Amino acid sequence: MNKDIIAGKWTQVKGKAQAKWGDLTDDVFDVAAGDSKYLAGKLQEKYGWERDRAEREVKEFEKSLDS
């Protein structure tokens, strides 16, 4: 699923993202609205991950939406 589709269907995808990263607040997901860079930044901040890991987590999540 490409980034434009994710942004367009964010309300449906948001629930799956919240299940995966439950430590992030609703506000984070509302602001993210499909913005993978913002979401990766918040994952870095909340979980203390390196930038590469946070971006990889988001990319893997995006790929999981295709299946």
TIGU-90719 format. One record per residue (C-alpha): z, x, y; residue number from 1. Coordinates in steps of 0.5 Angstrom, whole numbers. Each point is the difference from the previous one (the first is absolute). Example, Ala and Ser with C-alpha at 12.3 -4.5 7.8 and 13.67 -1.06 7.14 Angstrom:
REM residues 2
z_x_y_n
16_25_-9_1
-2_2_7_2
REM end
This chain:
REM residues 67
z_x_y_n
0_0_0_1
-2_3_7_2
4_1_6_3
-3_-6_3_4
1_-5_-5_5
7_2_-1_6
1_-1_8_7
-3_-7_-1_8
4_-2_-6_9
6_3_2_10
5_-6_0_11
-2_0_-8_12
1_7_-1_13
6_1_4_14
4_-3_-6_15
-2_5_-4_16
1_6_5_17
7_-3_1_18
1_0_-8_19
-2_7_0_20
4_3_6_21
6_-5_0_22
4_5_5_23
-5_-2_5_24
1_-6_5_25
-4_-6_1_26
-1_3_7_27
-3_6_-2_28
-5_-4_-5_29
-2_-5_6_30
-1_6_5_31
-4_4_-6_32
-5_-6_-1_33
-4_4_-4_34
0_7_4_35
1_5_-6_36
2_6_5_37
5_-4_3_38
3_-2_-7_39
0_7_-2_40
4_2_6_41
5_-5_-1_42
0_2_-8_43
1_7_3_44
6_-2_4_45
4_-5_-5_46
-1_4_-6_47
0_7_3_48
-7_2_-4_49
-5_5_3_50
-6_-3_3_51
-5_2_-6_52
5_-4_-4_53
0_-6_4_54
-7_0_1_55
-1_0_-7_56
4_-5_-2_57
-3_-5_5_58
-7_2_-3_59
2_-1_-7_60
3_-7_2_61
-7_-2_3_62
-3_2_-6_63
5_-4_-4_64
-3_-6_4_65
-7_1_-3_66
3_-1_-7_67
REM end
